[in-house]
Amino acid sequence: MTQREENAVAGENEMTICGAHVVTPGRDLGTVDVRIENGVIAAVGPDMPAKEGGRVIEADGLTLLPGFVDIHSHGRGGADFCDATDAAFDTIGRGKLLDGVTGFLATGLTRPEEDLAEMCAAAERYKRRTGNGERGTGNGCGATCLGVHLEGPFFNAEMAGAQNPAYLKKPDAAFVKRLNAISPVKKVSLAPELEGAEECIRSLAAAGIVTSGGHSSADCETFERARKAGMTHLTHFCNAMMPIHHLRPTMVTGGLLADDVFVEIITDGVHLSDPMIKLIAKAKGPDRVMVITDAMCAAGEPDGMYSLGGLRVKVEKGRATLADVPYDPKAVVSNVAGSVALFPDCFRRFVSVTGWPLHEAVKAAGFNQLRSLGIVDRGEIAAGQIADLVLVDESLSPRMTIAGGEVMHS
């Protein structure tokens, strides 16, 4: 990619991206220019003259997409959000920018409340340090933290997988709201069959907090009750759930049939087979599928031994497994412990497997995630949207990441 400055001194708050093939959710705009002012997309159109003093990015041969959004990841680069340190958040936030990810949910694990409170406090400190994606206020430290995702502790012990069983609890809306008072909790994953789950779902939905079914043995009937109570997501769909059965419909069956429910899928080649990805995509359509990484701290790191929520994890040849739990091919829940995938790899596989045109597939890379959380000020390449963008090459590998209208990685 070539870049040039039109003037000796670039305008601090103005930028024009020229010559890129621009693709936004639902529309392929072809080769057009995108002008950014004060961190916001000001205009999209052909042959726009750059403003005097503004920076010009020549993007011929590249594709401009909305920035990727990962609403379910635990770590990267050897760091975990549950480390609850400034260094850990900064490592993950900077690493996300390398992956073209402009926004994320800091995802916790099944841990004691005091540990999760420390993670929430660390999330708020990270937001203050980075400007957190406000229009034109980023300082290059990292991608935007859009909120907190509590993956646990409200899970079925039989389906816990790589969640620490020592800290499992029954669903408790008050527990969530105490953490929400420290840092906004955007999403809570829980098992809807547990005692008190439906009441918890209703209470959290009334507070504007998304609930997502996961680590669950729920059948279709239980799923339907939870859906009617306000549950709108399913966490790492098909993983840590009872599989499809032709006579005993499960939560997976219900999720495939429910047009108003979003499903997360880990498309790393480990968690779902390609035919299953195709089936989910065909059943749900472009508006309800969300690509996630579910990455743990070993993402972007070499093979070796790591820790996840206090559990030992062995990473070998792109696969993370619980070191102290042998693989059982007959088990409903395997010993896989999250992923070591990076977002571009997951999105690339999703596009390849589904065969969807890029303007439809890109919905699953950020737009659906944002809209499912009620975030509407970013996720499209259109005037008025916050300028969270990624330039990718023919292989969908990020070449430049722009967050809040600032070049964060090139």
C-alpha positions as CSV (number, residue, x, y, z in Angstrom):
1,M,0.0,0.0,0.0
2,T,1.3,3.5,-0.8
3,Q,0.5,6.5,1.4
4,R,1.3,10.1,0.7
5,E,0.8,13.4,2.5
6,E,-0.7,16.0,0.3
7,N,0.9,18.8,2.4
8,A,4.0,19.0,4.5
9,V,1.9,19.1,7.6
10,A,-1.2,16.8,7.7
11,G,-4.4,18.2,9.1
12,E,-4.8,16.7,12.5
13,N,-8.5,16.1,12.2
14,E,-9.1,15.6,8.5
15,M,-8.4,12.6,6.3
16,T,-9.4,11.4,2.9
17,I,-9.1,7.7,1.9
18,C,-8.8,7.6,-1.9
19,G,-9.2,4.8,-4.4
20,A,-10.3,2.0,-2.1
21,H,-13.0,-0.6,-3.0
22,V,-15.5,0.3,-0.3
23,V,-17.8,-2.4,1.1
24,T,-20.3,-1.6,3.9
25,P,-23.0,-3.9,5.3
26,G,-25.6,-4.6,2.7
27,R,-23.9,-2.5,-0.1
28,D,-20.8,-2.8,-2.3
29,L,-20.1,0.9,-3.1
30,G,-17.3,0.2,-5.6
31,T,-14.3,2.5,-5.8
32,V,-15.1,5.7,-4.0
33,D,-13.4,8.1,-1.6
34,V,-14.2,8.5,2.1
35,R,-13.6,11.8,3.9
36,I,-13.2,11.8,7.6
37,E,-13.5,14.9,9.8
38,N,-13.0,15.1,13.6
39,G,-13.2,11.3,13.9
40,V,-16.5,11.0,11.9
41,I,-17.2,10.0,8.3
42,A,-18.2,13.2,6.7
43,A,-18.8,12.0,3.1
44,V,-18.6,9.0,0.8
45,G,-18.4,9.5,-2.9
46,P,-16.3,9.5,-6.1
47,D,-13.4,11.8,-6.8
48,M,-13.7,14.0,-3.7
49,P,-11.0,16.7,-3.5
50,A,-9.0,16.5,-0.3
51,K,-9.2,19.4,2.0
52,E,-6.2,21.7,2.3
53,G,-3.9,20.5,5.1
54,G,-5.8,17.2,5.3
55,R,-4.1,13.8,5.1
56,V,-4.6,11.7,2.0
57,I,-4.3,7.9,2.1
58,E,-3.9,6.3,-1.3
59,A,-5.6,2.9,-1.0
60,D,-5.6,1.6,-4.6
61,G,-5.9,-2.1,-4.7
62,L,-7.2,-2.4,-1.2
63,T,-10.7,-2.9,0.2
64,L,-12.1,-0.6,2.9
65,L,-14.4,-2.3,5.5
66,P,-15.9,-1.2,8.8
67,G,-13.6,-2.1,11.6
68,F,-14.0,-5.6,12.9
69,V,-15.7,-6.0,16.3
70,D,-15.0,-9.0,18.6
71,I,-17.6,-9.3,21.3
72,H,-16.3,-12.5,22.8
73,S,-12.5,-12.8,23.5
74,H,-10.6,-13.2,26.7
75,G,-7.1,-12.2,25.7
76,R,-4.2,-11.9,23.3
77,G,-0.4,-11.7,23.3
78,G,-0.1,-13.5,26.6
79,A,-2.5,-11.3,28.5
80,D,-6.0,-12.0,29.8
81,F,-8.7,-9.5,30.7
82,C,-9.1,-11.3,34.0
83,D,-5.5,-10.3,34.8
84,A,-7.3,-7.0,35.6
85,T,-4.1,-5.0,35.0
86,D,-3.5,-2.0,32.9
87,A,-0.6,-3.8,31.1
88,A,-2.9,-6.7,30.2
89,F,-5.7,-4.4,28.8
90,D,-3.1,-2.4,26.8
91,T,-1.5,-5.5,25.4
92,I,-4.8,-6.9,24.2
93,G,-6.1,-3.5,23.0
94,R,-3.0,-2.9,20.9
95,G,-3.0,-6.4,19.6
96,K,-6.6,-6.0,18.5
97,L,-5.7,-3.1,16.3
98,L,-3.1,-5.3,14.5
99,D,-6.0,-7.6,13.7
100,G,-8.2,-4.8,12.3
101,V,-10.4,-5.0,15.4
102,T,-11.6,-1.5,16.4
103,G,-14.0,-2.5,19.1
104,F,-14.3,-5.3,21.6
105,L,-16.1,-6.5,24.8
106,A,-13.7,-7.3,27.6
107,T,-14.8,-10.9,28.3
108,G,-14.5,-12.3,31.8
109,L,-14.6,-15.9,33.0
110,T,-16.2,-17.8,35.8
111,R,-14.4,-16.1,38.7
112,P,-15.3,-14.8,42.1
113,E,-17.2,-11.5,42.2
114,E,-14.2,-9.6,43.6
115,D,-12.0,-10.7,40.7
116,L,-14.6,-9.6,38.1
117,A,-15.0,-6.3,39.9
118,E,-11.2,-5.7,39.5
119,M,-11.6,-6.6,35.8
120,C,-14.4,-4.0,35.4
121,A,-12.3,-1.4,37.2
122,A,-9.4,-2.1,34.8
123,A,-11.8,-1.7,31.9
124,E,-12.7,1.8,33.0
125,R,-9.1,2.8,33.5
126,Y,-8.4,1.5,29.9
127,K,-11.2,3.6,28.6
128,R,-9.8,6.8,30.2
129,R,-6.3,6.1,28.9
130,T,-7.4,5.5,25.3
131,G,-10.1,8.1,24.9
132,N,-12.2,4.9,24.1
133,G,-13.2,5.6,20.5
134,E,-14.7,9.0,21.1
135,R,-14.7,11.2,18.0
136,G,-11.1,12.1,17.2
137,T,-9.8,11.5,20.8
138,G,-7.9,8.2,20.4
139,N,-4.2,8.3,21.3
140,G,-3.1,5.1,19.6
141,C,-3.1,2.9,22.7
142,G,-5.7,0.4,21.6
143,A,-9.0,-0.6,20.2
144,T,-12.2,0.7,21.8
145,C,-13.6,-1.2,24.8
146,L,-17.3,-1.2,24.1
147,G,-18.2,-2.7,27.5
148,V,-17.9,-5.9,29.5
149,H,-19.1,-9.4,28.7
150,L,-19.6,-11.7,31.6
151,E,-19.1,-15.3,30.4
152,G,-20.1,-16.9,33.6
153,P,-20.4,-17.6,36.4
154,F,-24.1,-18.7,35.8
155,F,-23.5,-22.0,34.0
156,N,-24.5,-25.6,34.2
157,A,-21.7,-27.5,35.9
158,E,-22.1,-30.4,33.5
159,M,-21.5,-28.1,30.6
160,A,-18.8,-25.9,32.2
161,G,-16.0,-27.0,29.8
162,A,-13.1,-24.6,30.3
163,Q,-15.0,-22.6,32.9
164,N,-13.7,-23.1,36.5
165,P,-16.4,-25.2,38.2
166,A,-15.3,-23.9,41.7
167,Y,-16.9,-20.6,41.1
168,L,-20.2,-21.4,39.4
169,K,-23.4,-19.7,40.7
170,K,-27.1,-19.6,40.1
171,P,-28.2,-16.6,37.9
172,D,-28.2,-13.4,40.0
173,A,-29.2,-10.1,38.4
174,A,-28.0,-8.2,41.5
175,F,-24.6,-9.7,41.1
176,V,-24.5,-8.4,37.5
177,K,-25.8,-4.9,38.5
178,R,-23.1,-4.5,41.1
179,L,-20.5,-5.1,38.4
180,N,-22.4,-2.9,36.0
181,A,-22.1,0.0,38.4
182,I,-18.3,-0.3,38.1
183,S,-18.2,-0.6,34.3
184,P,-21.1,-1.1,31.9
185,V,-21.9,-4.7,31.3
186,K,-23.2,-5.1,27.8
187,K,-23.7,-8.9,27.7
188,V,-24.2,-11.8,30.2
189,S,-23.9,-15.4,29.1
190,L,-25.9,-17.9,31.3
191,A,-27.5,-21.3,31.2
192,P,-31.3,-20.7,30.9
193,E,-32.2,-24.0,32.5
194,L,-30.8,-23.0,35.9
195,E,-33.0,-22.0,38.8
196,G,-33.8,-18.3,38.6
197,A,-32.6,-17.8,35.0
198,E,-35.8,-16.5,33.5
199,E,-36.3,-14.0,36.3
200,C,-32.6,-12.9,35.8
201,I,-33.1,-12.5,32.1
202,R,-36.1,-10.3,32.5
203,S,-34.4,-8.1,35.1
204,L,-31.3,-7.7,32.9
205,A,-33.3,-7.1,29.8
206,A,-35.2,-4.3,31.6
207,A,-31.8,-2.8,32.5
208,G,-30.7,-2.9,28.9
209,I,-28.2,-5.8,29.4
210,V,-28.2,-8.5,26.7
211,T,-28.4,-12.1,27.9
212,S,-27.0,-15.0,25.9
213,G,-27.5,-18.7,26.4
214,G,-24.4,-20.8,26.8
215,H,-22.7,-23.6,28.6
216,S,-26.1,-25.2,28.8
217,S,-28.0,-28.4,28.5
218,A,-31.3,-26.6,27.8
219,D,-33.8,-28.2,25.5
220,C,-35.9,-26.3,22.9
221,E,-38.8,-25.6,25.3
222,T,-36.5,-24.1,27.9
223,F,-34.8,-22.0,25.2
224,E,-38.2,-20.7,24.1
225,R,-39.2,-19.6,27.6
226,A,-35.8,-17.8,27.9
227,R,-36.3,-16.2,24.5
228,K,-39.7,-14.9,25.5
229,A,-38.2,-13.6,28.8
230,G,-35.8,-11.5,26.7
231,M,-32.7,-13.7,25.8
232,T,-31.5,-12.5,22.4
233,H,-28.1,-14.2,21.9
234,L,-26.5,-17.7,22.0
235,T,-22.9,-17.9,23.1
236,H,-20.4,-19.8,20.9
237,F,-23.3,-21.5,19.2
238,C,-23.2,-25.3,19.2
239,N,-20.2,-25.4,21.6
240,A,-21.0,-26.5,25.2
241,M,-24.6,-27.1,24.1
242,M,-26.6,-30.3,23.6
243,P,-26.4,-31.2,19.9
244,I,-29.2,-31.5,17.4
245,H,-31.4,-34.6,17.8
246,H,-34.2,-35.6,15.5
247,L,-36.6,-36.4,18.3
248,R,-35.4,-34.3,21.2
249,P,-35.1,-30.7,20.1
250,T,-32.4,-28.8,21.9
251,M,-31.3,-25.1,22.3
252,V,-29.4,-25.5,19.1
253,T,-32.6,-26.5,17.3
254,G,-34.4,-23.5,18.8
255,G,-31.5,-21.2,17.9
256,L,-31.6,-22.2,14.3
257,L,-35.3,-21.6,14.1
258,A,-35.6,-18.3,16.0
259,D,-35.4,-15.4,13.5
260,D,-34.9,-12.8,16.3
261,V,-31.9,-14.5,18.0
262,F,-28.3,-13.7,17.2
263,V,-25.7,-16.6,17.3
264,E,-22.0,-16.3,17.9
265,I,-19.8,-18.7,16.0
266,I,-16.1,-19.5,16.4
267,T,-14.8,-20.1,12.8
268,D,-11.3,-21.1,13.7
269,G,-11.5,-24.6,12.2
270,V,-11.5,-26.2,15.6
271,H,-14.9,-25.4,17.2
272,L,-17.1,-25.9,14.2
273,S,-16.8,-28.0,11.0
274,D,-17.2,-26.3,7.7
275,P,-20.5,-28.0,6.9
276,M,-21.9,-26.8,10.3
277,I,-20.8,-23.3,9.5
278,K,-22.6,-23.5,6.2
279,L,-25.8,-24.9,7.9
280,I,-25.8,-22.1,10.5
281,A,-25.2,-19.5,7.9
282,K,-28.0,-20.8,5.7
283,A,-30.5,-21.2,8.5
284,K,-29.8,-17.8,10.2
285,G,-29.0,-15.6,7.2
286,P,-26.6,-12.6,7.1
287,D,-28.4,-10.6,9.7
288,R,-28.2,-12.9,12.7
289,V,-24.7,-14.5,12.6
290,M,-21.7,-13.0,14.5
291,V,-18.1,-14.2,14.1
292,I,-16.2,-14.3,17.3
293,T,-12.7,-15.5,18.2
294,D,-13.3,-16.7,21.9
295,A,-9.5,-16.1,21.9
296,M,-7.6,-16.8,25.1
297,C,-4.3,-15.3,26.1
298,A,-2.3,-17.6,23.8
299,A,-3.7,-15.9,20.7
300,G,-0.8,-14.5,18.7
301,E,1.7,-16.5,20.9
302,P,3.7,-19.7,20.3
303,D,2.7,-23.2,21.4
304,G,3.2,-24.0,25.1
305,M,1.4,-24.1,28.5
306,Y,-0.9,-21.3,29.5
307,S,-3.6,-20.5,32.1
308,L,-7.3,-19.8,31.6
309,G,-9.4,-18.9,34.7
310,G,-7.0,-20.8,36.8
311,L,-7.1,-23.9,34.6
312,R,-4.0,-25.2,32.9
313,V,-4.2,-25.0,29.1
314,K,-1.9,-26.7,26.5
315,V,-1.6,-25.0,23.1
316,E,-0.4,-27.1,20.3
317,K,-0.7,-26.6,16.5
318,G,-3.4,-24.0,16.8
319,R,-5.5,-25.9,19.3
320,A,-6.0,-25.0,23.0
321,T,-7.0,-27.8,25.3
322,L,-7.3,-28.4,29.1
323,A,-4.1,-30.0,30.0
324,D,-5.6,-32.0,32.9
325,V,-8.7,-33.2,31.0
326,P,-8.2,-36.0,28.5
327,Y,-9.9,-35.9,25.2
328,D,-13.1,-37.9,25.0
329,P,-14.6,-38.2,21.5
330,K,-18.0,-39.2,23.0
331,A,-18.3,-36.3,25.4
332,V,-20.8,-33.5,24.6
333,V,-18.4,-30.9,25.9
334,S,-14.8,-31.5,24.8
335,N,-11.6,-30.4,26.5
336,V,-11.1,-27.4,24.1
337,A,-10.3,-24.3,26.0
338,G,-11.2,-21.3,23.9
339,S,-9.3,-20.5,20.8
340,V,-5.9,-19.1,19.8
341,A,-7.4,-17.5,16.6
342,L,-7.0,-14.0,15.4
343,F,-10.1,-12.2,14.0
344,P,-9.0,-11.9,10.4
345,D,-8.4,-15.7,10.3
346,C,-11.9,-16.4,11.6
347,F,-13.5,-13.9,9.2
348,R,-11.5,-15.2,6.2
349,R,-12.7,-18.8,6.9
350,F,-16.3,-17.6,7.3
351,V,-16.2,-15.8,3.9
352,S,-14.6,-18.8,2.2
353,V,-17.0,-21.4,3.7
354,T,-20.2,-19.5,3.3
355,G,-19.5,-18.1,-0.1
356,W,-21.4,-15.0,0.7
357,P,-20.6,-11.8,-1.1
358,L,-18.4,-9.5,1.0
359,H,-21.2,-7.0,1.5
360,E,-23.3,-9.7,3.2
361,A,-20.5,-11.5,5.0
362,V,-19.1,-8.3,6.5
363,K,-22.3,-8.0,8.6
364,A,-21.0,-10.9,10.7
365,A,-17.7,-9.1,11.3
366,G,-19.1,-6.2,13.3
367,F,-22.4,-4.7,12.2
368,N,-24.5,-7.5,13.7
369,Q,-22.5,-7.4,16.9
370,L,-22.9,-3.7,17.3
371,R,-26.6,-3.5,16.5
372,S,-27.4,-6.5,18.7
373,L,-25.9,-4.5,21.6
374,G,-27.8,-1.4,20.7
375,I,-24.7,0.5,19.4
376,V,-25.7,2.5,16.3
377,D,-23.0,5.2,15.9
378,R,-20.4,2.9,14.2
379,G,-20.3,-0.2,12.0
380,E,-21.1,1.3,8.6
381,I,-19.2,3.3,6.1
382,A,-21.7,6.2,5.9
383,A,-21.8,9.9,6.7
384,G,-22.3,10.5,10.5
385,Q,-20.7,7.2,11.6
386,I,-17.6,7.1,13.8
387,A,-14.7,6.4,11.5
388,D,-13.8,2.9,12.7
389,L,-12.3,1.3,9.6
390,V,-9.9,-1.4,8.3
391,L,-8.2,-1.6,4.9
392,V,-7.6,-5.2,3.9
393,D,-5.8,-6.8,1.0
394,E,-7.1,-9.5,-1.4
395,S,-6.6,-12.1,1.4
396,L,-8.6,-10.0,3.9
397,S,-5.5,-9.4,5.9
398,P,-5.5,-6.0,7.6
399,R,-3.1,-3.4,6.1
400,M,-4.3,-0.4,8.1
401,T,-6.6,0.1,11.0
402,I,-8.3,3.4,11.6
403,A,-10.2,4.0,14.9
404,G,-12.0,7.2,15.8
405,G,-10.7,8.7,12.6
406,E,-7.0,8.1,13.5
407,V,-4.6,5.7,11.9
408,M,-3.8,3.3,14.7
409,H,-1.9,0.7,12.8
410,S,-0.4,0.6,9.3
